[in-house]
Structures are given as C-alpha cells and as structure tokens.
C-alpha cells in the first residue's frame, strides 16, 4: 500500500510539472504576440522613423522581449547623442556665408572636418554594438520575421543613410579648404572687401571659378543626401 501511494504522489508531481510548463509556454506565447503587435502597429505601420517608448504596461506584456526592443531603442538613443546632435554643431562650424569665409575661416573648416571623422567612428561603434546585441537574441520564426523588418527600418537604414552624408561632407570640407589655401597662396592678386572679393589675374580668376564650381557640385550631393534623410525620418 505504501508503494502505491509513492507512485501516486510521483504521478501527481509529474502532472503538476507538466501543467507548469504548459502555463509558462502560454505566457511566452502571449508575450511574443504582444511584442509582435507592438512592432507591427507602432513601428512598421507608422510612416517614417518611429522608435516609440513602450509604457509600463506594454513592457510588462512583453516580458523578456523588452530586452529585444532595448537593442533598437538603445541604438537610436546612442545615435542621437553621439551622431545627430554633434553633427548639428559640426555643420554650424563648417557653414559658410560668403566666398571670403573660405579664406578667413579655414581653422573652423579644419575643426569641422576633424569632427566629422569622430562622428563616423561613433556611428560605426553604435551600429556594431547593436548588431552584436541582435546576434545574441533567440527568437521564434514568427517574431524574427517582424523584428528583422523593424530592425532594418530603425537601425540599419538610418545608419546607412547617415553614412551616405559623410563622403559628401568630406568632399565639401576638402574643397572648401583647398579654395581657402588657393586664396591664401594668391592673396596678392585677390582683394577681399567684406563678403566680396576681386581678382586681378585672369588665370587666377579662372582657376578659382573652377574650384568654386566643383565645390558647388559637392554641395548638391549633400543636399541630396539630406533630402533622403528627411524623407526617411518623415516617411515618403
């Protein structure tokens, strides 16, 4: 009789353990469904670049999948702090109001170019960190399909668009510095008055005009990249 009781108790424990596993499985499925719904309706279905912050109830409904969303959110926060905001300062320092600025503000242009290199490095680091964190995530196929699309929209695409701006900006700063150096080398033949300048040597004038045309061409590339970036952010 004692042996039968032990076997019965063991059977009860097995049944209870099976029920516990089933309950855990259902909880994970609910969390996954909630997370998939959030990614689809709040990120993918919205136009433009949107990385909304989930509220406390939403985070609770995601369970451990909250950390999966943190990979996306952390990248965008890091990119904003280490790339987007500093780039505004770089552009302000490298902005030119007149041709005369090309000669008088060479130090600012050099500082802007150096700052640009730091931004490129910062972006590479943020992207590498996000990609490494993503590679460690374990996701069922239904979640992975949606998450991959959300990651592409909020991490991969913004990083790639920013990277398109860097070569254009490099070319502009290099061109501007080259013009400034040329003006300095031929300052005896160039008279600067306020925001205007007059050139007494036709050969110098021709070369300066060519360099300025090249510089304007690089500026158009920046405008095109900025337009693409704005379209990405707004959607469309």
Residue pairs with C-beta under 8 A, 6 or more apart in sequence:
27 63
28 63
30 61
31 61
31 62
31 63
31 64
31 65
32 65
32 140
32 142
32 143
34 58
34 61
34 62
35 61
35 62
35 65
35 68
35 69
35 143
36 142
36 143
36 146
38 54
38 58
38 62
38 69
39 69
39 146
39 147
39 149
39 150
40 146
42 50
42 52
43 50
43 51
43 52
43 150
43 153
43 154
44 146
44 149
44 150
44 153
46 235
47 234
47 235
47 236
48 232
48 233
48 234
48 235
48 236
49 153
49 154
49 158
49 232
49 233
49 235
50 154
51 72
51 73
51 76
51 154
53 73
54 62
54 66
54 69
59 66
62 68
62 69
65 143
68 137
68 139
68 147
71 130
71 133
71 134
71 137
71 151
71 155
72 130
72 150
72 151
72 154
72 155
74 129
74 130
74 133
75 126
75 127
75 129
75 130
75 154
75 155
76 154
76 155
76 158
78 126
78 129
79 123
79 126
79 158
79 159
79 162
82 119
82 122
82 123
82 125
82 126
83 119
83 122
83 123
83 126
83 162
86 115
86 118
86 119
86 122
87 119
89 115
90 112
90 115
90 116
90 119
90 169
91 112
93 108
93 111
93 112
93 115
94 108
94 109
94 112
94 113
94 169
94 172
94 173
94 176
96 102
96 105
96 176
97 195
98 195
98 196
99 179
99 195
99 196
99 197
99 212
100 192
100 194
100 195
100 196
100 197
102 109
102 176
102 179
102 180
102 183
103 180
103 183
103 184
103 187
103 192
104 192
105 180
106 177
106 180
106 181
106 184
109 173
109 176
109 177
109 180
110 177
112 173
113 170
113 173
113 174
113 177
116 166
116 169
116 170
116 173
119 166
120 163
120 166
123 159
123 162
123 163
126 159
127 155
127 159
130 155
134 151
134 155
137 147
139 147
157 232
158 232
161 225
161 228
161 229
161 232
162 229
164 225
164 228
165 222
165 225
165 226
165 229
168 218
168 221
168 222
168 224
168 225
169 222
171 218
171 221
172 215
172 218
172 219
172 222
175 211
175 214
175 215
175 218
176 215
178 211
179 208
179 211
179 212
179 215
182 207
182 208
182 211
183 190
183 197
183 208
186 201
186 204
189 199
189 200
189 201
189 204
190 197
190 198
190 199
190 200
190 204
190 208
191 197
191 198
191 199
191 200
199 205
199 208
